[in-house]
Amino acid sequence: MLPCLNKSLFGLDCTGCGAQRAAVLLFQGHFKDAFFMYPAIYSLALLLLFLVFNLFYKFKNDYKLKIVLIIINAVVIAGAYIIKMFFILN
């Protein structure tokens, strides 16, 4: 696994810490463990699947759906980070 530069330099997790391990767990079939490792793994996977699908098939309002998925990802990532940093670690 690639080490987190932010964690190695400053000792603090970044918003993406755990994503690599969660992706490996997801591919191994450990779905619950992947979620607890990085809660945004499923929303990110959904966004990536949509973006790949949208490369080949264009449809009406795809731009709005992309924006909604991006906002959902941002909220999940920020929420999980806040919970991890301020409630779990203290």
C-alpha positions, 0 to 999 in steps of 0.5 A: 500500500502507498503510505499517506504523505499527510499522515507521515509528515504531520501525524494526521489522517487525510480525507482519503486515508483508508480508501486503498485498504477499503478498495482491497477489502471490497475486491476481496468481498469483505463489504462490511469491513470496507465500509467501516474502513472508508465509508465513502467507498460505495458512493465513490464506486457508484460515481466511478461506475456512472462516469465510465458508463457515461463515457459510452452512453450519453443521456439527458440530464447526465450533468445534473446527475454527476453534480448530485453524485459529486455532492453526495461524495463530498458530504459523505467524505467530509462527514466521515472525516469529521466523525473520525477526527473529532469523535472517534479519536478523542 
